[in-house]
Amino acid sequence: MRAGNLRERVTFQTKTEVSDGISAGGTETWTDTLTGVPAAIWPLKGDQAIDATKLEHTVTHRVRVRYQSAITADMRIAWGSRYLDIIALINMDERNRELEIIAEELTV
């Protein structure tokens, strides 16, 4: 993978549950796990749906990064002020050199 193609910088975040001390549940927070990761990002498709009384726009992206075993499917990607939920991780050619990530951005 050529470094020139990796023009974006993204952060991979991990979800953690923080107990609020009152109920059995808690608060969901996201913690930065890997920061400043060089990435290439392409939009793949966009959809619209009406859910109850609001219109939702969903955009699916393809993200490419250098392979890191620490990246898992239960993470999300912070890209500027946008967040991408990881749908699938693909280890290209199974050579542990680059990961292709299919991720979904939900904007309301």
C-alpha positions in Angstrom: 0.0 0.0 0.0 1.4 3.3 -1.0 1.7 5.9 1.8 0.5 8.7 -0.6 -3.0 7.1 -0.7 -3.4 7.3 3.1 -4.2 11.0 3.3 -6.7 10.9 6.2 -6.0 10.5 9.9 -8.5 8.5 11.9 -8.9 7.3 15.5 -10.2 3.9 16.4 -12.4 3.9 19.5 -13.5 1.1 21.8 -16.8 1.1 23.6 -16.9 0.9 27.4 -19.8 0.7 29.9 -19.4 3.1 32.8 -21.6 2.3 35.8 -23.8 5.2 36.9 -24.1 3.7 40.4 -27.9 3.9 40.3 -29.4 1.4 37.9 -28.3 -2.0 36.6 -27.3 -0.3 33.4 -24.8 2.4 32.9 -23.5 4.9 30.4 -21.9 3.9 27.1 -18.7 5.8 26.4 -16.1 5.5 23.6 -12.4 5.6 24.4 -9.6 6.4 21.9 -7.6 3.2 21.3 -5.5 4.0 18.3 -5.0 7.6 17.2 -3.6 9.3 14.1 -3.9 6.1 12.0 -3.2 6.9 8.3 -6.2 5.9 6.2 -7.8 6.1 2.8 -11.6 6.6 2.8 -14.1 6.2 -0.1 -17.9 6.6 0.0 -19.6 3.4 -1.4 -23.3 4.1 -1.2 -26.0 6.2 0.4 -29.5 5.4 1.5 -32.4 7.2 2.9 -35.2 5.9 5.2 -38.1 7.3 7.1 -38.1 6.0 10.7 -41.1 7.2 12.7 -41.1 11.0 12.1 -37.6 11.6 11.0 -35.6 11.1 7.8 -32.3 9.2 8.3 -29.4 9.1 5.8 -27.0 6.2 5.9 -23.7 6.4 4.1 -21.4 3.3 3.7 -17.7 3.9 3.4 -14.7 1.7 2.5 -11.7 2.5 4.7 -8.1 1.2 4.1 -5.4 1.1 6.7 -2.2 -0.7 7.3 -2.8 -4.0 9.1 -2.9 -3.8 12.9 -4.0 -6.8 14.9 -5.5 -4.4 17.6 -8.3 -3.3 15.2 -11.4 -5.3 15.8 -15.0 -5.3 14.5 -16.4 -4.0 17.8 -14.6 -0.7 17.4 -15.7 2.5 15.6 -13.8 5.0 13.6 -13.7 8.7 14.5 -13.0 10.8 11.4 -13.0 14.4 12.2 -16.5 15.1 13.6 -17.9 12.0 12.0 -18.2 8.5 13.4 -18.2 5.3 11.3 -19.5 2.0 12.8 -17.4 -1.0 11.6 -19.5 -3.6 9.7 -16.7 -5.8 8.4 -12.9 -6.2 8.5 -11.1 -7.8 5.6 -7.4 -8.8 5.8 -6.5 -8.2 2.2 -4.9 -11.4 0.6 -4.6 -12.7 4.2 -1.0 -11.3 4.3 -1.4 -9.0 7.4 -0.3 -6.0 5.3 -3.5 -4.0 4.9 -7.1 -4.0 6.2 -10.1 -3.0 4.2 -13.0 -1.9 6.5 -16.6 -1.5 5.5 -18.1 1.0 7.8 -21.5 2.8 8.1 -22.0 6.4 9.0 -25.4 7.4 10.3 -26.5 11.0 10.0 -29.8 12.3 11.2 
